[in-house]
Amino acid sequence: MVGLGISEFVVVGYRKQQIIERYEDEFRGVPITYAHQREQLGLAHALLQAEPYVDEDFALMLGDNIFRANLWDVVERQRRGDVDAAFLVEEVLHSEAGRYGVWETNGRGEIVEVVEKPDDPPSNLVMTGFYTFSSAIFHACHLVQPSDRGEYELPDTIDLPLESGRTIETIPMNGWRVDVGYPEDRDRASRRLRADDGGSSVRSGGPTSD
């Protein structure tokens, strides 16, 4: 996230203590604020823990991803000021899209619907775990209801501003990402980073929101 004009990190959620022990109160000169989440109740719930520390547009990156991609394009799109949110999206095989949250977009690249792990995906554009939002997203987080698994889901939260006519734009990913949820994924990400010395990378070991 350093290099994207980020002025502060707010860290929420899973394994926060490991980040505290490693980085303490700053990462590469950028201050870190730690928000306490008593229970892991979904991404929308995690976002609400950060609300007291955020009063302007912000970026959300899930902590189980490593990116070497065009994150700046997403941040810059948000800064232009005519969208309520911008999301980095990845194009996958249509046969694999049902494993992810899937975006349905219109001809202008604006999101019209979010479908979580659908049996019949409306597109092959999927979530990558990097988003920018205006602070208006917190209102939706307060309104969203728990899902069948008892969590406050980010896709359900995103549906609320879409239904009220707000604009969310997609930015196609140029580069790569690896979800590092398992040891073999971390090994794969390390190999890719060693093989690709150019460009800007964001490593999951650094401060992120989760």
SVG drawing of the C-alpha trace seen along z (x, -y; Angstrom):
<svg xmlns="http://www.w3.org/2000/svg" viewBox="-32 -14 46 40">
<polyline fill="none" stroke="black" stroke-width="0.4" points="0.0,0.0 3.0,-2.3 3.4,-4.2 -0.4,-4.6 -0.6,-7.8 -1.9,-6.0 -1.5,-8.3 -2.6,-5.7 -3.2,-2.0 -6.1,-0.7 -5.7,2.9 -8.7,5.0 -9.3,8.7 -7.6,12.0 -4.0,12.3 -3.8,8.7 -1.4,9.4 1.2,10.8 1.2,7.5 1.5,5.6 4.5,7.7 6.2,7.3 5.5,3.6 4.4,1.9 3.0,-1.5 4.3,-2.2 5.1,-0.5 7.7,-2.2 7.0,-5.5 3.2,-5.3 1.4,-5.2 -0.7,-2.2 -3.9,-2.3 -5.2,1.0 -9.0,1.5 -10.2,4.2 -12.8,6.7 -14.1,8.9 -15.7,11.4 -15.0,12.3 -18.5,11.6 -17.7,10.9 -16.1,8.2 -18.8,5.7 -18.5,6.1 -14.7,5.6 -15.3,2.4 -17.4,1.0 -14.6,1.4 -12.5,-0.9 -15.3,-3.5 -14.2,-5.7 -10.8,-6.2 -12.0,-6.9 -13.7,-10.1 -12.7,-10.2 -12.2,-7.9 -10.2,-4.8 -8.8,-1.6 -9.6,1.8 -7.2,4.7 -7.9,8.2 -4.9,9.5 -4.7,12.9 -3.7,11.6 -0.4,10.7 -0.6,8.3 1.7,7.2 -0.8,5.3 -2.3,2.0 -3.6,1.0 -2.8,-2.7 -5.4,-2.7 -8.1,-1.9 -7.0,-4.5 -6.8,-7.1 -10.3,-6.2 -11.7,-6.9 -9.8,-10.2 -11.5,-11.5 -14.6,-11.9 -17.5,-10.8 -17.8,-7.2 -18.8,-6.0 -16.4,-3.0 -13.9,-1.3 -13.0,2.4 -10.1,4.3 -11.5,7.3 -10.0,10.3 -11.1,12.2 -11.2,16.0 -12.4,18.9 -16.2,18.9 -16.1,22.5 -14.2,21.2 -16.1,18.0 -18.7,19.8 -15.9,20.2 -15.9,16.5 -18.0,13.4 -18.9,12.4 -19.6,9.0 -22.2,8.2 -21.5,5.0 -23.1,2.8 -21.5,1.5 -19.7,-1.3 -18.0,1.0 -20.2,0.1 -21.3,2.8 -25.0,3.5 -25.1,6.7 -22.9,8.8 -23.5,12.5 -21.6,14.6 -20.4,18.0 -23.3,18.5 -24.2,21.8 -24.7,19.9 -22.2,16.9 -23.5,13.8 -20.0,13.0 -16.4,14.2 -15.3,11.0 -14.5,11.9 -13.4,10.2 -9.7,9.7 -9.8,8.3 -8.8,4.7 -11.4,2.0 -11.8,-1.8 -14.8,-3.3 -16.2,-6.6 -17.1,-6.8 -20.8,-6.3 -20.1,-2.5 -20.3,-2.6 -24.0,-3.5 -24.6,-0.3 -22.5,1.7 -24.9,0.6 -28.0,1.6 -26.9,5.0 -28.4,8.1 -26.6,11.3 -26.3,13.9 -27.4,17.5 -24.0,18.3 -24.4,15.5 -21.9,13.1 -22.3,9.5 -21.1,10.1 -19.4,7.6 -21.3,8.5 -24.6,8.0 -23.3,4.6 -22.3,3.6 -25.8,4.4 -27.3,1.7 -25.7,-1.3 -26.2,0.2 -29.9,0.5 -30.0,-3.2 -28.4,-4.2 -24.8,-4.8 -22.0,-4.1 -19.4,-1.5 -16.8,-1.0 -14.6,2.0 -10.9,1.8 -9.5,4.8 -6.5,6.3 -3.2,5.8 -0.7,8.1 -1.3,10.9 -2.4,11.8 -2.1,14.9 -4.5,15.8 -2.1,17.0 -4.5,18.9 -2.4,22.0 1.3,22.7 1.6,24.0 0.0,20.7 2.6,18.7 5.4,20.8 3.9,20.1 3.6,16.4 7.3,16.3 8.4,17.9 6.5,15.5 7.9,12.5 11.4,13.8 10.8,14.4 9.3,10.9 11.6,8.2 9.9,5.3 6.8,3.3 5.2,2.6 4.2,5.3 2.1,5.4 2.9,8.3 0.4,9.9 2.9,9.6 2.4,5.9 -0.5,4.0 -3.8,4.6 -7.5,4.8 -9.0,8.2"/>
</svg>
